[in-house]
Amino acid sequence: MKLQKGDLVACYLINSDLEEEALMQHGIVIDVNSTLEDVLVLDNYGDLRWWGENRWRVLKKSEKTLDIPEKI
């Protein structure tokens, strides 16, 4: 599933020592670079970073495209 601006996403820690995966971070997709397959995510710590899109799993798809300013 391709990520798009406004999607609510989560990143889970998967470790052989854990019985279940553990939530590591959650955030909202601010921008998408389809060429590099990267997403700009504002996470629950308030950090804004580019990540590979495979790191994140969609919790809720955005129902419409958000108009997020280019410079935050």
ZICOR-V674458 format. One record per pair of residues at least 24 apart in sequence whose ideal C-beta (glycine too) atoms are under 7 Angstrom apart, sorted by the first residue. I is the first residue (numbers start at 0). J is the second residue. D is the distance in whole Angstrom. If there is no record, write none. Layout:
BEGIN
i-><I & I>
j-><J & J>
d-><D & D>
END
This chain:
BEGIN
i-><0 & 2 & 2 & 2 & 2 & 2 & 2 & 3 & 3 & 3 & 3 & 4 & 4 & 4 & 4 & 4 & 4 & 4 & 4 & 5 & 5 & 5 & 6 & 6 & 6 & 7 & 7 & 8 & 8 & 8 & 8 & 8 & 9 & 9 & 9 & 10 & 10 & 11 & 25 & 29 & 47>
j-><57 & 28 & 31 & 38 & 52 & 55 & 57 & 28 & 31 & 61 & 64 & 28 & 29 & 30 & 31 & 61 & 64 & 65 & 67 & 61 & 64 & 65 & 57 & 60 & 61 & 58 & 59 & 40 & 55 & 56 & 57 & 58 & 55 & 56 & 58 & 54 & 55 & 56 & 58 & 67 & 71>
d-><6 & 5 & 6 & 5 & 5 & 7 & 7 & 7 & 6 & 6 & 7 & 6 & 7 & 6 & 6 & 7 & 6 & 5 & 6 & 3 & 7 & 4 & 5 & 6 & 5 & 5 & 4 & 6 & 4 & 6 & 6 & 6 & 7 & 6 & 5 & 6 & 6 & 7 & 7 & 6 & 7>
END
